[in-house]
Amino acid sequence: MNDTVAIVGTHSKTRLLVPYDDPSVDIWVLNESATDAPDGEHWVKRCDAVFQMHAPEIFESLHNMSDPKHYEWLRQEHDFPIYMQEFNPDIPASVKYPREEMRRLFEKFHQGVEQKNREVYESSMDFAVALAVHLGYETIKIYGVECEADTEYLRQREGLKFWTGYVLGRGMWLETYSGDAMFDRPVYGYEGTVRQDIEEYRTRAKELHKQIVVKKTEMEIAQEAYNRAATKNGNGDLSERLARLLELNIELGYLEGNMDTNKIYQKYINDGAEIIDPTEFEVSARNAAREFQKTEIEVHQSGGVLKAIFPAWNKTRDPKILKQIRTIGQKHLSSGYLSGFLGGMKDENIRLGAITLSRMDAAGGRKALKMAEARN
């Protein structure tokens, strides 16, 4: 056992940063990570322990989406422990996780009116961090854990935050190479604000402008290719040219939807409204999402018509059919651009709303917003 352990989740953003070649660091991985990956991506170069803390009906399943052969792998001989809820005679390397022995980590934690003695294990990562504390490692490194999505990862995020505090409270070193969604937050009171920063909007607009210029250049090239194909004797697959042009229309629309939203709020600020209630971002995002869904239907409808027409065009090269394709194709492209634009508006409002809420929370939440509004 070394003084340092690296506990590795599966998120691709940082899992390749693990110091596999450093023999002074023990490597622990979770669930199916160490097995032969069906997609051929063998990113775990070595491991010193595996945590498979699920119930047997899960790890024995042949319908395992991560690796259908995982149970077969578990039943093989391994020179490292596989921590499980119970020792399993069919899994030679299995070791019972010492949960009972580790209850002492929680012996001083009582919560609620009834003062129940709680244990905090929200994910396999929690079990791994807790065991590293129990075994006496001096340094814990964490990779491949983002908990960005608000699904079951929201609960897992809270567990990992608990163990972060526990580790630091024990005076251990903790190096987390992932998890910005959990910890990249303004410092309460010091960095919080309810006011919008016009310079951030201007910087964002400059970035978007650069991307828009590039996208428009790509579109011009694709448009020329489409125009050449959209003739009686045109070269190239007309359906492929149109599909590429649609993709670029959507991407350009998305960027310009971002930009339009940025300009709306810049105007607010320039007109003196430095404080924007987060609800405004939420409502704008919801309205854009509603219109986006309508436009998506139009894109699919025009796409369906074109799909039915293209075989006849490829077979006959009839000018009348080509005229239909050009007319419907233009509607298809316009709908695609609008769907991208509305999607860009929706996402930009969500992004700005999240930033505003985070800073407002650090400033004192809704109370701070009301006080700031009262002073204006």
VOPAGU-2260 file (C-alpha; in pm, 1 decimal, decimal comma):
REM VOPAGU-2260
SITE   aa  ch    i         X         Y         Z
SITE  MET   A    0       0,0       0,0       0,0
SITE  ASN   A    1     132,2     342,1    -101,4
SITE  ASP   A    2      66,6     675,4      71,5
SITE  THR   A    3    -137,6     800,4    -225,3
SITE  VAL   A    4    -442,5     653,2    -396,8
SITE  ALA   A    5    -606,8     771,2    -718,9
SITE  ILE   A    6    -978,5     691,0    -735,8
SITE  VAL   A    7   -1102,5     697,2   -1093,2
SITE  GLY   A    8   -1456,3     752,8   -1219,3
SITE  THR   A    9   -1562,9     696,7   -1578,8
SITE  HIS   A   10   -1607,8    1049,9   -1713,8
SITE  SER   A   11   -1385,1    1086,5   -2021,4
SITE  LYS   A   12   -1293,9    1447,6   -1943,0
SITE  THR   A   13   -1020,3    1357,3   -1691,0
SITE  ARG   A   14    -992,9     979,3   -1666,9
SITE  LEU   A   15    -689,7     975,5   -1898,6
SITE  LEU   A   16    -496,7    1209,2   -1666,5
SITE  VAL   A   17    -452,9     933,1   -1408,0
SITE  PRO   A   18     -83,9     869,3   -1319,4
SITE  TYR   A   19     -89,1     504,7   -1428,5
SITE  ASP   A   20     287,5     502,5   -1480,7
SITE  ASP   A   21     365,1     624,6   -1128,1
SITE  PRO   A   22     427,5     317,8    -907,6
SITE  SER   A   23     396,5     530,6    -592,6
SITE  VAL   A   24      24,4     579,2    -657,1
SITE  ASP   A   25    -235,6     305,8    -602,7
SITE  ILE   A   26    -514,9     304,1    -863,1
SITE  TRP   A   27    -874,2     221,1    -772,0
SITE  VAL   A   28   -1149,7     199,5   -1035,8
SITE  LEU   A   29   -1524,8     150,0   -1026,4
SITE  ASN   A   30   -1768,9    -105,2   -1165,3
SITE  GLU   A   31   -1692,7    -215,6   -1524,4
SITE  SER   A   32   -1399,3      19,0   -1583,6
SITE  ALA   A   33   -1130,7    -250,9   -1563,4
SITE  THR   A   34   -1306,7    -499,6   -1789,6
SITE  ASP   A   35   -1256,8    -535,1   -2161,6
SITE  ALA   A   36   -1459,6    -246,3   -2303,3
SITE  PRO   A   37   -1694,0    -345,5   -2588,8
SITE  ASP   A   38   -1595,2     -33,0   -2782,4
SITE  GLY   A   39   -1228,7    -127,3   -2760,7
SITE  GLU   A   40   -1133,3     170,6   -2546,1
SITE  HIS   A   41    -912,0      16,1   -2277,7
SITE  TRP   A   42    -839,9     331,7   -2083,8
SITE  VAL   A   43    -759,7     161,9   -1749,4
SITE  LYS   A   44    -390,3      73,6   -1786,1
SITE  ARG   A   45    -363,8     -83,9   -1440,4
SITE  CYS   A   46    -557,3    -102,2   -1115,6
SITE  ASP   A   47    -496,7    -207,1    -757,5
SITE  ALA   A   48    -862,2    -243,1    -656,7
SITE  VAL   A   49   -1207,3    -249,6    -814,0
SITE  PHE   A   50   -1530,9    -142,8    -643,7
SITE  GLN   A   51   -1839,1    -333,6    -757,5
SITE  MET   A   52   -2089,2    -232,9    -490,7
SITE  HIS   A   53   -2407,4    -313,7    -680,1
SITE  ALA   A   54   -2648,5    -596,3    -601,7
SITE  PRO   A   55   -2587,2    -931,3    -780,4
SITE  GLU   A   56   -2884,9    -889,0   -1014,3
SITE  ILE   A   57   -2705,9    -587,8   -1157,7
SITE  PHE   A   58   -2346,9    -710,3   -1196,7
SITE  GLU   A   59   -2460,1   -1057,8   -1307,2
SITE  SER   A   60   -2686,4    -921,5   -1582,2
SITE  LEU   A   61   -2608,2   -1017,2   -1941,2
SITE  HIS   A   62   -2778,9    -693,4   -2046,5
SITE  ASN   A   63   -2514,1    -476,2   -1885,0
SITE  MET   A   64   -2494,6    -170,4   -2113,6
SITE  SER   A   65   -2133,8     -95,4   -2017,0
SITE  ASP   A   66   -2004,6    -448,6   -2068,2
SITE  PRO   A   67   -2227,2    -757,3   -2120,1
SITE  LYS   A   68   -1924,9    -975,9   -2031,9
SITE  HIS   A   69   -1860,1    -802,3   -1700,2
SITE  TYR   A   70   -1982,1   -1091,6   -1484,9
SITE  GLU   A   71   -1768,4   -1332,7   -1683,7
SITE  TRP   A   72   -1469,6   -1108,1   -1610,6
SITE  LEU   A   73   -1554,2   -1089,8   -1239,4
SITE  ARG   A   74   -1542,5   -1470,0   -1214,6
SITE  GLN   A   75   -1182,9   -1481,5   -1340,7
SITE  GLU   A   76    -871,5   -1480,3   -1121,4
SITE  HIS   A   77    -731,4   -1132,7   -1044,7
SITE  ASP   A   78    -432,3   -1015,2    -840,6
SITE  PHE   A   79    -625,3    -724,6    -687,0
SITE  PRO   A   80    -931,2    -712,6    -460,7
SITE  ILE   A   81   -1280,2    -652,5    -592,8
SITE  TYR   A   82   -1476,3    -488,5    -312,8
SITE  MET   A   83   -1838,7    -601,8    -298,2
SITE  GLN   A   84   -2129,5    -597,7     -53,6
SITE  GLU   A   85   -2052,8    -958,9      34,2
SITE  PHE   A   86   -1783,8   -1213,9     -43,5
SITE  ASN   A   87   -1898,2   -1412,4    -347,0
SITE  PRO   A   88   -1754,6   -1764,7    -384,5
SITE  ASP   A   89   -1805,1   -1741,7    -762,4
SITE  ILE   A   90   -1579,4   -1434,3    -773,5
SITE  PRO   A   91   -1233,1   -1538,6    -645,5
SITE  ALA   A   92   -1104,0   -1182,5    -598,5
SITE  SER   A   93   -1415,4   -1059,1    -415,8
SITE  VAL   A   94   -1368,4    -898,9     -75,1
SITE  LYS   A   95   -1651,4    -797,0     154,4
SITE  TYR   A   96   -1658,7    -420,7     194,6
SITE  PRO   A   97   -1592,8    -352,8     568,6
SITE  ARG   A   98   -1905,9    -146,3     622,1
SITE  GLU   A   99   -1966,9    -262,0     978,9
SITE  GLU   A  100   -1608,2    -186,8    1079,3
SITE  MET   A  101   -1628,3     156,1     919,1
SITE  ARG   A  102   -1940,1     265,8    1104,9
SITE  ARG   A  103   -1702,4     427,8    1352,1
SITE  LEU   A  104   -1643,2     699,0    1088,2
SITE  PHE   A  105   -2001,0     806,0    1154,5
SITE  GLU   A  106   -2025,0     739,3    1527,1
SITE  LYS   A  107   -2030,5    1112,4    1609,5
SITE  PHE   A  108   -2280,1    1203,1    1335,1
SITE  HIS   A  109   -2643,3    1216,9    1453,0
SITE  GLN   A  110   -2907,6    1395,8    1249,6
SITE  GLY   A  111   -3274,2    1494,3    1274,8
SITE  VAL   A  112   -3519,5    1531,2    1560,6
SITE  GLU   A  113   -3473,5    1164,5    1645,9
SITE  GLN   A  114   -3094,4    1203,4    1626,0
SITE  LYS   A  115   -3045,7     902,7    1401,6
SITE  ASN   A  116   -2695,1     781,5    1339,0
SITE  ARG   A  117   -2646,0     837,3     965,2
SITE  GLU   A  118   -2419,3     685,5     703,7
SITE  VAL   A  119   -2348,5     876,5     380,0
SITE  TYR   A  120   -2291,6     655,8      75,8
SITE  GLU   A  121   -2453,0     796,7    -238,5
SITE  SER   A  122   -2233,5     625,6    -498,1
SITE  SER   A  123   -1950,2     380,2    -552,4
SITE  MET   A  124   -1711,0     674,6    -534,2
SITE  ASP   A  125   -1828,4     745,0    -176,7
SITE  PHE   A  126   -1748,1     387,7     -74,0
SITE  ALA   A  127   -1402,7     417,7    -229,1
SITE  VAL   A  128   -1319,4     751,3     -63,8
SITE  ALA   A  129   -1445,8     625,4     272,4
SITE  LEU   A  130   -1226,9     315,9     250,6
SITE  ALA   A  131    -923,7     527,7     160,6
SITE  VAL   A  132    -986,6     727,1     479,5
SITE  HIS   A  133   -1031,1     407,2     680,2
SITE  LEU   A  134    -708,7     251,8     547,8
SITE  GLY   A  135    -508,0     562,3     630,9
SITE  TYR   A  136    -394,2     699,3     295,9
SITE  GLU   A  137    -225,5    1037,6     325,9
SITE  THR   A  138    -336,6    1170,5     -14,8
SITE  ILE   A  139    -646,0    1099,4    -222,1
SITE  LYS   A  140    -662,3    1196,2    -589,3
SITE  ILE   A  141    -997,2    1189,6    -772,1
SITE  TYR   A  142   -1041,6    1169,9   -1150,4
SITE  GLY   A  143   -1331,1    1116,8   -1390,4
SITE  VAL   A  144   -1615,1    1239,6   -1169,2
SITE  GLU   A  145   -1813,5    1540,9   -1295,8
SITE  CYS   A  146   -2173,2    1486,2   -1168,7
SITE  GLU   A  147   -2290,2    1749,9   -1418,0
SITE  ALA   A  148   -2631,5    1608,0   -1509,5
SITE  ASP   A  149   -2924,7    1666,6   -1275,5
SITE  THR   A  150   -3027,8    1299,5   -1275,1
SITE  GLU   A  151   -2905,1    1045,9   -1020,1
SITE  TYR   A  152   -2575,2    1236,9   -1032,6
SITE  LEU   A  153   -2738,9    1518,6    -836,2
SITE  ARG   A  154   -2766,9    1286,7    -534,3
SITE  GLN   A  155   -2418,2    1148,3    -592,1
SITE  ARG   A  156   -2283,1    1502,3    -601,0
SITE  GLU   A  157   -2405,2    1564,5    -247,3
SITE  GLY   A  158   -2239,7    1247,5    -120,0
SITE  LEU   A  159   -1905,5    1337,9    -272,2
SITE  LYS   A  160   -1927,6    1685,9    -121,0
SITE  PHE   A  161   -1979,6    1525,1     220,3
SITE  TRP   A  162   -1670,9    1309,1     179,3
SITE  THR   A  163   -1466,7    1603,6      54,3
SITE  GLY   A  164   -1536,6    1780,7     382,4
SITE  TYR   A  165   -1467,7    1463,2     579,8
SITE  VAL   A  166   -1129,6    1407,3     414,9
SITE  LEU   A  167   -1020,3    1767,3     468,4
SITE  GLY   A  168   -1147,2    1755,4     825,8
SITE  ARG   A  169    -918,6    1458,1     889,1
SITE  GLY   A  170    -620,7    1662,8     772,1
SITE  MET   A  171    -561,9    1452,1     460,7
SITE  TRP   A  172    -456,3    1589,2     123,2
SITE  LEU   A  173    -729,5    1585,2    -140,6
SITE  GLU   A  174    -659,5    1654,0    -508,4
SITE  THR   A  175    -970,3    1654,6    -725,4
SITE  TYR   A  176    -898,5    1676,4   -1098,0
SITE  SER   A  177   -1265,5    1690,7   -1192,4
SITE  GLY   A  178   -1595,0    1815,3   -1052,5
SITE  ASP   A  179   -1605,7    2180,8   -1156,4
SITE  ALA   A  180   -1984,6    2153,1   -1152,5
SITE  MET   A  181   -1962,8    2081,1    -779,4
SITE  PHE   A  182   -1697,9    2323,6    -661,1
SITE  ASP   A  183   -1649,4    2605,8    -910,4
SITE  ARG   A  184   -1875,1    2848,6    -726,6
SITE  PRO   A  185   -1843,6    3212,1    -617,6
SITE  VAL   A  186   -1731,3    3262,7    -257,9
SITE  TYR   A  187   -2038,8    3359,6     -55,7
SITE  GLY   A  188   -2047,3    3729,6      25,3
SITE  TYR   A  189   -1710,7    3803,3    -135,9
SITE  GLU   A  190   -1773,6    3717,6    -500,0
SITE  GLY   A  191   -2151,5    3724,4    -517,2
SITE  THR   A  192   -2342,2    3998,5    -696,2
SITE  VAL   A  193   -2691,1    4063,1    -826,6
SITE  ARG   A  194   -2571,3    4308,1   -1090,3
SITE  GLN   A  195   -2495,9    4216,6   -1449,8
SITE  ASP   A  196   -2147,5    4286,6   -1583,9
SITE  ILE   A  197   -2168,6    4450,0   -1928,7
SITE  GLU   A  198   -1803,8    4358,6   -2001,2
SITE  GLU   A  199   -1882,5    3987,7   -1975,0
SITE  TYR   A  200   -2155,3    4031,7   -2234,3
SITE  ARG   A  201   -1921,1    4221,5   -2463,1
SITE  THR   A  202   -1650,1    3957,2   -2431,9
SITE  ARG   A  203   -1902,7    3684,0   -2505,7
SITE  ALA   A  204   -2028,4    3879,0   -2810,2
SITE  LYS   A  205   -1673,2    3903,6   -2948,9
SITE  GLU   A  206   -1627,4    3527,5   -2913,6
SITE  LEU   A  207   -1959,1    3459,2   -3083,9
SITE  HIS   A  208   -1878,5    3701,0   -3365,5
SITE  LYS   A  209   -1559,5    3510,0   -3449,3
SITE  GLN   A  210   -1748,8    3180,0   -3459,0
SITE  ILE   A  211   -2023,5    3329,9   -3674,0
SITE  VAL   A  212   -1774,0    3461,2   -3931,1
SITE  VAL   A  213   -1619,4    3113,7   -3963,4
SITE  LYS   A  214   -1959,1    2947,1   -3992,1
SITE  LYS   A  215   -2075,0    3188,9   -4263,0
SITE  THR   A  216   -1764,7    3107,7   -4467,6
SITE  GLU   A  217   -1839,8    2736,0   -4436,8
SITE  MET   A  218   -2197,0    2804,5   -4542,6
SITE  GLU   A  219   -2090,6    2996,3   -4853,8
SITE  ILE   A  220   -1881,2    2700,9   -4967,8
SITE  ALA   A  221   -2163,7    2455,5   -4896,4
SITE  GLN   A  222   -2416,6    2680,2   -5070,2
SITE  GLU   A  223   -2204,6    2689,1   -5386,5
SITE  ALA   A  224   -2175,0    2310,5   -5383,2
SITE  TYR   A  225   -2550,8    2279,3   -5341,2
SITE  ASN   A  226   -2619,7    2527,0   -5621,3
SITE  ARG   A  227   -2393,1    2333,3   -5857,6
SITE  ALA   A  228   -2571,7    2009,2   -5772,8
SITE  ALA   A  229   -2919,1    2165,8   -5799,2
SITE  THR   A  230   -2914,8    2176,7   -6181,1
SITE  LYS   A  231   -3032,0    1931,2   -6442,4
SITE  ASN   A  232   -2676,0    1819,6   -6514,0
SITE  GLY   A  233   -2538,2    1900,6   -6170,6
SITE  ASN   A  234   -2254,2    1701,7   -6019,6
SITE  GLY   A  235   -2265,2    1547,7   -5674,6
SITE  ASP   A  236   -2537,8    1397,6   -5460,6
SITE  LEU   A  237   -2801,7    1668,7   -5422,1
SITE  SER   A  238   -2946,2    1515,0   -5104,5
SITE  GLU   A  239   -2601,0    1508,1   -4939,2
SITE  ARG   A  240   -2533,9    1868,7   -5039,8
SITE  LEU   A  241   -2867,7    1977,8   -4896,3
SITE  ALA   A  242   -2811,3    1781,4   -4574,8
SITE  ARG   A  243   -2474,2    1950,0   -4523,6
SITE  LEU   A  244   -2625,3    2292,1   -4592,0
SITE  LEU   A  245   -2904,6    2221,0   -4343,2
SITE  GLU   A  246   -2649,8    2125,5   -4076,6
SITE  LEU   A  247   -2462,7    2452,7   -4128,4
SITE  ASN   A  248   -2786,4    2655,8   -4125,9
SITE  ILE   A  249   -2875,8    2505,7   -3789,4
SITE  GLU   A  250   -2526,6    2573,0   -3651,3
SITE  LEU   A  251   -2525,6    2932,5   -3777,1
SITE  GLY   A  252   -2875,9    2987,0   -3643,4
SITE  TYR   A  253   -2766,1    2856,2   -3304,7
SITE  LEU   A  254   -2473,9    3099,3   -3283,8
SITE  GLU   A  255   -2685,9    3392,0   -3398,9
SITE  GLY   A  256   -2952,6    3293,6   -3145,3
SITE  ASN   A  257   -2680,6    3315,4   -2880,0
SITE  MET   A  258   -2577,2    3654,8   -3016,0
SITE  ASP   A  259   -2931,9    3791,2   -3035,9
SITE  THR   A  260   -2992,0    3698,3   -2671,5
SITE  ASN   A  261   -2664,8    3861,6   -2574,3
SITE  LYS   A  262   -2764,0    4185,1   -2751,3
SITE  ILE   A  263   -3105,8    4189,5   -2582,8
SITE  TYR   A  264   -2950,6    4186,9   -2236,7
SITE  GLN   A  265   -2673,9    4425,6   -2335,0
SITE  LYS   A  266   -2946,2    4672,6   -2430,5
SITE  TYR   A  267   -3114,5    4617,6   -2093,7
SITE  ILE   A  268   -2791,5    4701,6   -1914,5
SITE  ASN   A  269   -2711,2    4998,1   -2137,7
SITE  ASP   A  270   -3059,5    5131,7   -2067,9
SITE  GLY   A  271   -2980,5    5121,1   -1695,6
SITE  ALA   A  272   -3123,4    4782,6   -1591,4
SITE  GLU   A  273   -2808,5    4633,8   -1433,9
SITE  ILE   A  274   -3020,0    4399,1   -1219,6
SITE  ILE   A  275   -3203,6    4120,2   -1403,0
SITE  ASP   A  276   -3422,8    3879,1   -1209,5
SITE  PRO   A  277   -3322,7    3516,3   -1295,9
SITE  THR   A  278   -3690,4    3447,7   -1363,9
SITE  GLU   A  279   -3660,1    3655,7   -1679,3
SITE  PHE   A  280   -3396,2    3418,9   -1816,8
SITE  GLU   A  281   -3613,7    3120,1   -1723,7
SITE  VAL   A  282   -3923,6    3259,7   -1896,1
SITE  SER   A  283   -3727,5    3354,1   -2209,6
SITE  ALA   A  284   -3569,7    3008,4   -2226,2
SITE  ARG   A  285   -3909,5    2842,2   -2183,4
SITE  ASN   A  286   -4067,1    3054,4   -2458,0
SITE  ALA   A  287   -3779,7    2980,9   -2696,5
SITE  ALA   A  288   -3803,9    2608,4   -2618,6
SITE  ARG   A  289   -4175,8    2608,5   -2699,6
SITE  GLU   A  290   -4119,5    2774,4   -3038,5
SITE  PHE   A  291   -3818,2    2552,0   -3103,2
SITE  GLN   A  292   -4035,1    2241,0   -3076,1
SITE  LYS   A  293   -4279,9    2381,0   -3332,8
SITE  THR   A  294   -4000,4    2459,6   -3576,9
SITE  GLU   A  295   -3843,9    2116,8   -3530,6
SITE  ILE   A  296   -4169,5    1965,3   -3653,5
SITE  GLU   A  297   -4149,4    2180,3   -3967,3
SITE  VAL   A  298   -3792,9    2065,2   -4030,3
SITE  HIS   A  299   -3896,1    1699,7   -4004,4
SITE  GLN   A  300   -4201,0    1752,6   -4225,6
SITE  SER   A  301   -4011,1    1920,0   -4508,6
SITE  GLY   A  302   -3735,0    1662,8   -4470,1
SITE  GLY   A  303   -3989,5    1383,7   -4510,5
SITE  VAL   A  304   -4124,0    1535,5   -4831,4
SITE  LEU   A  305   -3773,4    1573,7   -4973,4
SITE  LYS   A  306   -3686,7    1216,7   -4882,6
SITE  ALA   A  307   -3984,7    1101,1   -5088,5
SITE  ILE   A  308   -3893,8    1319,7   -5388,8
SITE  PHE   A  309   -3520,6    1254,7   -5418,1
SITE  PRO   A  310   -3548,9     898,8   -5563,5
SITE  ALA   A  311   -3763,5    1029,7   -5850,1
SITE  TRP   A  312   -3511,3    1306,1   -5919,0
SITE  ASN   A  313   -3218,1    1064,5   -5916,4
SITE  LYS   A  314   -3400,8     840,6   -6160,1
SITE  THR   A  315   -3549,0    1092,0   -6407,7
SITE  ARG   A  316   -3364,6    1425,0   -6365,2
SITE  ASP   A  317   -3700,0    1585,5   -6437,7
SITE  PRO   A  318   -3673,3    1970,2   -6419,2
SITE  LYS   A  319   -4018,0    1989,2   -6255,2
SITE  ILE   A  320   -3901,0    1766,1   -5971,5
SITE  LEU   A  321   -3584,9    1974,8   -5937,9
SITE  LYS   A  322   -3798,6    2286,1   -5903,8
SITE  GLN   A  323   -3993,3    2114,3   -5624,1
SITE  ILE   A  324   -3671,5    2019,0   -5450,6
SITE  ARG   A  325   -3537,1    2373,9   -5468,9
SITE  THR   A  326   -3862,8    2521,5   -5334,3
SITE  ILE   A  327   -3911,0    2273,0   -5052,3
SITE  GLY   A  328   -3537,0    2270,0   -4988,0
SITE  GLN   A  329   -3538,6    2643,2   -4924,3
SITE  LYS   A  330   -3821,1    2601,3   -4675,2
SITE  HIS   A  331   -3627,1    2314,4   -4517,2
SITE  LEU   A  332   -3316,8    2531,0   -4478,1
SITE  SER   A  333   -3511,6    2826,7   -4341,2
SITE  SER   A  334   -3681,9    2606,2   -4083,7
SITE  GLY   A  335   -3345,9    2457,3   -3991,8
SITE  TYR   A  336   -3191,6    2799,6   -3938,9
SITE  LEU   A  337   -3487,4    2908,2   -3723,8
SITE  SER   A  338   -3474,1    2593,0   -3512,8
SITE  GLY   A  339   -3104,0    2655,9   -3454,1
SITE  PHE   A  340   -3170,7    3020,8   -3371,4
SITE  LEU   A  341   -3439,4    2933,5   -3116,6
SITE  GLY   A  342   -3219,7    2661,4   -2969,7
SITE  GLY   A  343   -2941,1    2914,7   -2933,9
SITE  MET   A  344   -3172,9    3159,1   -2759,0
SITE  LYS   A  345   -3293,2    2889,0   -2523,5
SITE  ASP   A  346   -2945,0    2767,7   -2428,0
SITE  GLU   A  347   -2800,4    3117,5   -2390,1
SITE  ASN   A  348   -3081,4    3214,3   -2154,8
SITE  ILE   A  349   -3023,8    2897,2   -1954,5
SITE  ARG   A  350   -2649,9    2971,7   -1937,9
SITE  LEU   A  351   -2699,4    3332,2   -1829,1
SITE  GLY   A  352   -2966,5    3231,1   -1579,2
SITE  ALA   A  353   -2735,8    2974,7   -1419,0
SITE  ILE   A  354   -2452,8    3228,7   -1388,8
SITE  THR   A  355   -2687,0    3489,6   -1242,7
SITE  LEU   A  356   -2837,4    3246,1    -991,5
SITE  SER   A  357   -2495,5    3126,3    -878,8
SITE  ARG   A  358   -2371,5    3479,4    -815,4
SITE  MET   A  359   -2696,9    3589,4    -660,0
SITE  ASP   A  360   -2688,3    3294,0    -420,0
SITE  ALA   A  361   -2337,7    3392,9    -316,8
SITE  ALA   A  362   -2456,2    3748,9    -258,7
SITE  GLY   A  363   -2745,5    3643,5     -36,9
SITE  GLY   A  364   -3006,5    3497,8    -270,8
SITE  ARG   A  365   -3348,5    3650,9    -335,8
SITE  LYS   A  366   -3311,1    3865,1     -25,5
SITE  ALA   A  367   -3007,6    4035,2    -178,6
SITE  LEU   A  368   -3195,3    4084,8    -506,4
SITE  LYS   A  369   -3489,6    4254,4    -333,0
SITE  MET   A  370   -3258,6    4480,6    -133,3
SITE  ALA   A  371   -3066,7    4578,9    -446,2
SITE  GLU   A  372   -3390,4    4649,2    -635,2
SITE  ALA   A  373   -3517,7    4861,2    -344,6
SITE  ARG   A  374   -3209,8    5081,4    -363,2
SITE  ASN   A  375   -3262,1    5153,3    -730,9
